[in-house]
């Protein structure tokens, strides 16, 4: 079987049907179903504490008007965390390595923050395109630069998440392939490579969590600019 390093990023198919949608819905099964009691076991307590901590961190930069976004932003970070971490398991597929999916998450949410600002305070939102005290000759150039930087935000969100996760997965596959290849020839070098692979896996767990947090944090900062 002739496989390339990038085959792991191809979405799996079953009977010609892409399985990316079930892989997106599967992490939702990890969360406890609501019951009559607020706290049913230690796992539920840990999950509720984590959700409370994440919500508090995301809502800290926002004023009171932005707290209505708590549910979508918290749901988004939990979705990204679940998908990124489950994608590190063997024989799994990581949907967030697909730029199309990340852009599908980034663009509508960025557009929602932009439209919120244009609806609630259009003059303040448009004032971001031209800094105060700009010389007359620089006004057209600065407006074009600020408009470009504004429109490139969703692309930066999607590319950042895709590039970081893709680079980590490729690095893990390269080092694991080297470990298996060196095992019959140089066992000591293979053991050292396996140790590096273990440390890299721990690092990738941290990267998966950090990238999900950065993605949602930047969205909350864009929201704060517009409210």
N, C-alpha and C positions, 0 to 999 in steps of 0.2 A: 504494500500500500504506500503510495507516494503522497505524503502529506507535507504541507508547508507550515511554518510557524504561525501564519495568519489564519489557518483553518479553524482555530479555536474561537475566532471572532465571527464565524459564519453562523447565523441562527439555525438551530436544528429544525428538521422537517419530519413529519410523520404522515405518510400517505399523501405527500404533496402539500400538507397544511403546515404553515410556520407555527412553531410552538412558543413564540416570543410572548404571546398574550398569557398563556398559562404560567409561564415563568414570572410574569409580572404580578399575577394574582396569588401565586403560591405563598409569598412572604406574609400575606394577610392571615394565613392559617396559623402563624406562630403566635399571634396575639390572642389573649384569652377572650372568650365570649362573655358578654355581660350576664351577670346573675343577680340574685336577690341580695347577696351580701356585697358590700363594697370591697372587702379584702377577703379573698377565698384561700390563698396560699402564699408562700414566700415568693414564688415566681411572679404572681400578680402584684405583690407589694413592690418588688424590684422594678417591674415594668412601669408601674404608676409613678414611682419615684423618678425613673429615668425620663419619662414623658414630662413630668412637672419641671425637672431641671432643664430639659431642652427648651420647653416653652418659655421658661423664665429668661434663659440666655438670649432667645430670639426676640423677645418682646422688650428687653431692656433698652435698646437704641430707639424704640418707637414711642411716640407720644400716645395719648389715650385714643386718638382717632384710628391709630393703626392696630389696636388690639383686636379689632374685628377680624383681622387677618390671621389670628393665632391658630385657628383650626386648619386652614389650608397649608400654612407654612409648616406647622408641626407634622401634619400628615405627609407632606412632601419629604421632610427630612427623615421620617421613619421609613418611608418607602425607599429612599435612596440608601439609607443605612442597611436595610434588610437585603436589598438587591446586591449592593457592593460586597457585603460580607458573605452572603451565600454564594456569590460568584467565585470566591476563593476556595470553595470546596472542590475536591476532584470530580471530574466528569460532569461539571455544571457549566451553564452558559450565563454570561454576564450581560444583560441587555444594555447596561449603561456604558459599555464599550462601543455602542453604536451611536454615531454622531446624529443620525436621524432621530433617534429617541430623545437624546439630550436636547436637541433643538426643539423637539415637540414639547418638551417640558419648559424650556427656557423662554422661548418666544412668546407664547400666550401670557405667561405670568409677567414678563417684562412689559408687554403691551398693556396689560391690565394696570400696572403701576403707572405707566405713562398716561393712559387715558384718565385714571383717577386724578392725577395732578392737573391735567388740562380741563377737567370738568369742575374741580373744586377751586383751583386757584390758577387760572390760565396765565395771568400776567407774571406770577412768580415762576411758574414752570418755564415759560418762554424766556424769562430773564436769565436762566442758567446758560442760555446760548451766547450771551454777550456779557462778559465781566464788566463791572462798573469802572468807569474811568479809562476805557479803551480809546486810544487815538483814532481819529476819523479814518485815516488811511488803512488801519488794520481791521476795521469792522467787518468788511466782506470776508476776509481770510479767516478771522476768528469764528465767524458764524459758520462757515463751511467746516472748519476743524471741529468745533463743538458739536455740530450736527452729525458729523461722521463718527465721533467718539460716542455719541448717544446711540446711534443706530447699530454700532458694532458691539454693544453690550451683550445682547443675547447670543451672538456668535462667540464672544469670548467665554461666556458661561458654558456653552455646550462644548467648545473645543478644549477648555481647561479640564473639564471632567473626563472627556473622552481620552485625551492625551495622557493624563496621569494614570488612569486605570489600564489603558492599553500598554503603556511602557512597563508598568509593573508586571502585568501578565506575561509579556514577552520575556522579561528578565527572568521570571520564575521558570518559564519553559526552557530557556537557554541553559540555565544553571542545572535544572533537573536532567536535561538531556546530557550535559557534560558529566554529571554524577554517574549516570547509568553507563555511559560510554567508558569512563575511566575505571569502573569497578573491577573488571577482569584483568586490566593491565597494571594499574597502579592503585591498589586498595587504599593506601594511606592518603594519597591525593584525593581520591574519591570521598573518603570520610571527611576531609577538610572542606571539600566542596559541598557535601551534605550539611555541614555545620553552617556554612555561608547561606545555603538555601533555607535553613531553618530561621536564621536571623532575618533574611530577606522576607520570609513569609510573615514574621512578626511585624516588620516594617510595613508591609503591604496592608496588614490589618489596620494599622494606624493611619495609613494613607487613605484607605477606603472610608474610614470614619471622618477624617479631616476634610476630604473632598466633598462629602455630603454636607458637612456643616458649612463649609465655605460657599457652596452653591446657594444654600438657603440664606446664609447671612448676607451675601451680596444682594440677593433679591430684597431682603428686609431693608438694607441700606438704600436701594433704589426707591423703595416704597417711602422711606422716611423723607427723601428729597421732595416727594410729590404730595405729602400730606402736611 
